[in-house]
Amino acid sequence: MQRLYDFLRRHPTGVDSFWAVLFFGLSMLNVAALTTHGSTVRIAMVPAVLALTTAIALRRRWTQAMLWLTLAAGLYQLALGAEAQFCDVAMLVVLYTVAASEVPRWVSRTALGAGLLASPLYFLRFGVDKTGNAAEDVLFTLFMMVPFALAWVLGDSLRTRRAYYAQLIERNQRLEKEREAQAKVAVAAERARIARELHDVVAHNVSVMVVQADGAAYVMDAAPEQAKEALQTISGTGRQALAEMRRLLGVLRTGEPQESEDYVPQPDVEQIEVLVEQVRAAGLAVDFEVEGAPRRLPSGVELTAYRIVQEALTNTRKHGGPDAKASVRLVYFDDGLGLLVEDDGRGAAHELYEDGGADGAGHGLIGMRERIGMVGGTLDTGPRPGGGFRISALLPLKKS
């Protein structure tokens, strides 16, 4: 049954043609049975029947043309003097089709006007009440206008529903495209975040490992114990870097953080002191100071604070020179966390930091600004008077 229904929907003209043939047969029987008209009128009605039958068969393929053909057939009948016949039902069918089709609105309104005028023109031409009761003529004429009005209203309602349904489909497709676009943006943002994480992990830990390796090679013969400590620091730093890289690569593979004993948690403010000790062990003198009452902060703020200090100290090691010193100051405010990282080294040009590091491939201050922007903070950077570089940040604590 469903196959038959699908076939009929795919071949609307064929369905209409079937009904047109049946309609033609019934109309010709009606014309042949006329007793109030002579044979000349009955023969003259054949072209009108053919025209209206053709209009039914092709009403959905050439809707507008079939409307004009139907109007011509109606005027032909008036001129012929033939009263209403069974074939005139085609006028209602064509009017409904025009109202339901995607034709210009003026065509639909023209069809409605012609349909409403059909009854008055018919009764002006033929009349109905032989006793001369004009009131009954008017009422009957108005009553015969109702089918034409109903046919147009039903067709126009169908057209409105189709338009609404098409609008819903279009809206659904548009929302689907927007969701896909948002998903792509989210994926790109997540990958950018992971890239920044990888940059911070690799840049910091590898630089510590390089410094320790150079130191171990230098004191290998003269101070084996110091060389052993340096190698242990390299080993621990490498394991930490590997664990963080595994965690981040796990996110890239599955889109979700992986839980494993080899994966370390996200760094927080408390680990900044551990970070400072690592940098000191790598040979950079760092003063560390905390003001205010330490307390637990949102994880995003804590991770941002840690990464900013990590990036700043990495830049000091890379650009500050061999005798550079740095200071890290954390200040807990009621409504935020302040960071101040300064060094007295020779530093690098501010533009070099902006461009993403000495090789042009890192993130530098650009990555810092992106991180701070995600938590709604502010960043102020620039050279210090007398030499060195300063990085100041304020991370607000958003209250719900």
WOTA-V42253 format. One record per backbone hydrogen bond with DSSP energy under -1.0 kcal/mol. CO is the residue of the C=O (numbers start at 0). NH is the residue of the N-H. Records with the same first field share a line. If there is no record, write none. Layout:
CO=NH ; NH
This chain:
0=4
1=5
2=6
3=7
4=8
5=9
6=10
10=14
11=15
12=16
13=17
14=18
15=19
16=20
17=21
18=22
19=23
20=24
21=25
22=26
23=27
24=28
25=29
26=30
27=31
28=32
30=33
37=41
38=42
39=43
40=44
42=45
44=48
45=49
46=50
47=51
48=52
49=53
50=54
51=55
52=56
53=57
57=61
61=65
62=66
63=67
64=68
65=69
66=70
67=71
68=72
69=73
70=74
71=75
72=76
73=77
74=78
75=79
76=80 ; 81
84=87
85=88
86=89
87=90
88=92
89=93
90=94
91=95
92=96
93=97
94=98
95=99
96=100
100=102
103=107
104=108
105=109
106=110
107=111
108=112
109=113
110=114
111=115
112=116
116=120
117=121
118=122
119=123
120=124
121=125
128=131
131=133
132=136
133=137
134=138
135=139
136=140
137=141
138=142
139=143
144=148
145=149
146=150
147=151
148=152
149=153
150=154
151=155
152=156
153=157
154=158
155=159
156=160
157=161
158=162
159=163
160=164
161=165
162=166
163=167
164=168
165=169
166=170
167=171
168=172
169=173
170=174
171=175
172=176
173=177
174=178
175=179
176=180
177=181
178=182
179=183
180=184
181=185
182=186
183=187
184=188
185=189
186=190
187=191
188=192
189=193
190=194
191=195
192=196
193=197
194=198
195=199
196=200
197=201
198=202
199=203
200=204
201=205
202=206
203=207
204=208
205=209
206=210
207=211
208=212
209=213
210=214
211=215
212=216
213=217
214=218
218=222
222=226
223=227
224=228
225=229
226=230
227=231
228=232
229=233
230=234
231=235
232=236
233=237
234=238
235=239
236=240
237=241
238=242
239=243
240=244
241=245
242=246
243=247
244=248
245=249
246=250
247=251
248=252
249=253
250=254
259=262
268=271
270=274
271=275
272=276
273=277
274=278
275=279
276=280
277=281
278=283
279=282
284=325
286=327
288=329
290=331
297=301
298=302
299=303
300=304
301=305
302=306
303=307
304=308
305=309
306=310
307=311
308=312
309=313
310=314
311=315
312=316
313=317
314=318
315=319
319=345
320=323
324=343
325=286
326=341
327=288
328=339
329=290
330=337
334=396
335=332
336=394
337=330
338=392
339=328
340=390
341=326
348=352
349=353
350=354
351=356
352=355
355=361
356=359
362=365 ; 366
363=367
364=368
365=369
366=370
367=371
368=372
369=373
371=376
377=393
379=391
381=389
383=386
387=383
388=342
389=381
390=340
391=379
392=338
393=377
394=336
